Amino acid sequence: MSVPGAISDLDKNRALADWLEWQLRKVRGRIRELEIKEEQERRRREQAHAALRWKIQPQRSSSAALVHCGDCALYPVEGGFLTREEVVIALAEPDIEACQICKPETGLQPQ
């Protein structure tokens, strides 16, 4: 026997389902935000790591090979980074020069 004005079990469960769906949308939205934030942080870490490394642009017929900072946009190749020691050796070679834009030699001060 139902009480006048009482909410039925069916209506209660429909309301609960609506609320749970709302909660799920909120959680999925938060997950998307966190995934974006995590991806941005990963990119920031990669860029910071690249800034501490160096890379060599191969020699072209009319110019010398160039050493760039790892994050130099003039030679945007990912990976293949060189260590400090490798760059010091490379810059001692007559056919390898430092990029005049990013000035990679500034990161080669004695440690």
C-alpha positions as CSV (number, residue, x, y, z in Angstrom):
1,M,0.0,0.0,0.0
2,S,1.5,3.3,-1.0
3,V,1.3,6.4,1.0
4,P,-0.2,9.5,-0.8
5,G,2.6,11.9,-1.9
6,A,5.3,9.3,-1.4
7,I,7.9,8.7,-4.0
8,S,7.8,5.3,-5.6
9,D,10.8,2.9,-5.6
10,L,11.0,3.2,-9.3
11,D,11.2,7.0,-9.2
12,K,13.8,6.9,-6.4
13,N,16.0,4.6,-8.6
14,R,15.5,6.7,-11.6
15,A,16.6,9.8,-9.6
16,L,19.6,7.8,-8.3
17,A,20.5,6.7,-11.8
18,D,20.4,10.3,-13.0
19,W,22.6,11.5,-10.1
20,L,25.1,8.7,-10.7
21,E,25.2,9.5,-14.4
22,W,25.9,13.2,-13.5
23,Q,28.6,12.1,-11.1
24,L,30.2,9.8,-13.8
25,R,30.2,12.8,-16.3
26,K,31.9,14.9,-13.7
27,V,34.5,12.2,-12.9
28,R,35.2,11.6,-16.6
29,G,35.6,15.4,-17.2
30,R,38.1,15.5,-14.3
31,I,40.0,12.5,-15.8
32,R,40.2,14.4,-19.1
33,E,41.6,17.5,-17.3
34,L,44.2,15.4,-15.4
35,E,45.2,13.6,-18.6
36,I,45.8,16.9,-20.4
37,K,47.7,18.2,-17.4
38,E,49.8,15.1,-17.3
39,E,50.6,15.3,-21.0
40,Q,51.6,19.0,-20.7
41,E,53.9,18.1,-17.8
42,R,55.4,15.3,-19.8
43,R,56.1,17.7,-22.7
44,R,57.5,20.3,-20.3
45,R,59.9,17.7,-18.8
46,E,61.0,16.5,-22.3
47,Q,61.6,20.1,-23.3
48,A,63.6,20.9,-20.1
49,H,65.6,17.7,-20.7
50,A,66.3,18.7,-24.3
51,A,67.4,22.1,-23.2
52,L,70.2,20.5,-21.2
53,R,71.4,18.4,-24.2
54,W,72.8,19.2,-27.7
55,K,72.4,18.0,-31.2
56,I,74.4,18.2,-34.4
57,Q,72.9,19.3,-37.7
58,P,74.7,17.4,-40.5
59,Q,77.1,19.3,-42.8
60,R,75.6,20.6,-46.1
61,S,77.6,21.1,-49.2
62,S,78.0,24.8,-48.6
63,S,78.2,25.0,-44.9
64,A,79.8,23.3,-41.8
65,A,77.9,21.0,-39.5
66,L,76.3,22.9,-36.7
67,V,76.0,22.1,-33.0
68,H,72.6,23.3,-31.6
69,C,71.1,23.3,-28.1
70,G,68.7,20.4,-27.7
71,D,65.7,22.8,-27.8
72,C,66.9,25.0,-30.7
73,A,64.0,25.5,-33.1
74,L,66.3,26.0,-36.1
75,Y,67.0,22.2,-36.1
76,P,63.9,20.7,-34.5
77,V,65.0,17.0,-34.5
78,E,63.9,15.0,-31.5
79,G,66.3,12.4,-30.1
80,G,69.9,11.7,-30.9
81,F,71.1,14.1,-28.2
82,L,74.8,14.4,-27.4
83,T,76.4,14.6,-24.0
84,R,78.5,17.6,-22.9
85,E,81.7,15.6,-23.6
86,E,80.7,14.7,-27.1
87,V,79.9,18.3,-27.9
88,V,83.2,19.5,-26.6
89,I,84.9,17.0,-28.9
90,A,82.7,17.9,-31.8
91,L,83.3,21.6,-31.5
92,A,87.1,21.0,-31.6
93,E,86.7,19.6,-35.1
94,P,87.4,22.1,-37.9
95,D,84.2,21.3,-39.9
96,I,81.8,21.7,-37.0
97,E,80.6,25.1,-35.7
98,A,78.3,26.3,-33.0
99,C,74.9,27.7,-34.0
100,Q,75.0,31.5,-33.9
101,I,71.3,31.7,-32.8
102,C,71.0,29.3,-29.8
103,K,74.7,29.6,-28.9
104,P,75.2,26.0,-27.5
105,E,78.7,26.8,-26.2
106,T,77.1,28.7,-23.3
107,G,76.1,25.4,-21.8
108,L,79.6,24.1,-22.0
109,Q,81.2,26.0,-19.1
110,P,83.4,23.9,-16.9
111,Q,81.4,22.0,-14.2
